[in-house]
């Protein structure tokens, strides 16, 4: 199994979501929201791939 990897899953309520597994040890490092369709889930993956490299960190913990 190659990592990093996005895995599309289907929940018990028939909604779709994805897990992102890490490159180093393959552990889940992120889980998405629930999507009504598989295509919407794939679009969510594409958004993460496109937008995450430029994401800033908003640390609001005092």
C-alpha positions as CSV (number, residue, x, y, z in Angstrom):
1,X,0.0,0.0,0.0
2,X,1.5,3.4,-1.1
3,X,1.2,6.5,1.1
4,X,0.2,9.2,1.4
5,X,-3.2,8.2,0.3
6,X,-6.8,9.4,0.2
7,X,-9.3,6.7,1.0
8,X,-13.0,7.1,0.1
9,X,-15.3,5.5,2.6
10,X,-19.1,5.0,2.9
11,X,-20.7,5.5,6.3
12,X,-23.5,3.5,7.9
13,X,-25.9,6.3,6.9
14,X,-24.8,5.9,3.2
15,X,-22.9,9.2,3.1
16,X,-19.3,9.4,1.7
17,X,-16.2,10.7,3.4
18,X,-12.5,10.4,3.0
19,X,-9.5,9.7,5.2
20,X,-6.0,11.0,4.5
21,X,-3.3,8.6,5.5
22,X,0.2,9.9,6.3
23,X,3.3,9.3,4.2
24,X,5.4,8.0,7.0
25,X,3.4,5.4,8.8
26,X,0.1,5.2,7.0
27,X,-1.9,6.4,10.0
28,X,-5.1,8.5,9.5
29,X,-4.1,12.2,9.8
30,X,-7.4,13.8,8.6
31,X,-11.0,12.8,8.1
32,X,-13.4,14.8,6.0
33,X,-16.9,16.0,6.5
34,X,-19.8,13.8,5.2
35,X,-20.8,14.2,1.5
36,X,-24.1,13.2,-0.1
37,X,-22.5,11.8,-3.2
38,X,-19.2,10.1,-4.1
39,X,-18.5,12.8,-6.7
40,X,-18.8,15.5,-4.0
41,X,-16.4,13.5,-1.9
42,X,-13.9,13.4,-4.8
43,X,-14.4,17.1,-5.3
44,X,-13.5,17.6,-1.6
45,X,-10.3,15.6,-2.1
46,X,-9.4,17.8,-5.1
47,X,-10.0,20.9,-3.0
48,X,-7.6,19.7,-0.3
49,X,-5.0,18.8,-2.9
50,X,-5.3,22.2,-4.5
51,X,-5.7,24.4,-1.5
52,X,-3.7,22.8,1.4
53,X,-0.2,23.7,0.3
54,X,-1.1,27.4,0.8
55,X,-3.1,26.9,4.0
56,X,-2.0,29.0,7.0
57,X,-2.2,27.9,10.6
58,X,-4.7,29.7,12.8
59,X,-3.7,28.9,16.4
60,X,-6.4,30.4,18.6
61,X,-5.4,28.5,21.7
62,X,-4.2,30.8,24.4
